[in-house]
Amino acid sequence: LKHRTLSAAIAERLRQEILSGTHPSGAQLRQDALATAYEVSGIPVREALFQLEAEGLVRIVPHKGAVV
């Protein structure tokens, strides 16, 4: 399965990690740490987090980042 964009691929990977419990409920997802871990810039990570927020898997909290 090919993703059309890098952010879609990152969103899918994060989705799987959240659903499998790798990132438990209440865990903070830091954009810079995820970008480093996935070896990408912060922009596709931010887009992926916005997508996951739209799906209800994370909540974007001002000054804190994304929370599962």
TAHU-V790261 format. One record per helix or strand. SS is the DSSP state (hx for helix, st for strand). FROM is the first residue (numbers start at 1). TO is the last residue. If there is no record, write none. Layout:
# TAHU-V790261
SS_FROM_TO ; SS_FROM_TO
This chain:
# TAHU-V790261
hx_6_20 ; st_28_29 ; hx_31_38 ; hx_42_55 ; st_59_61 ; st_65_67
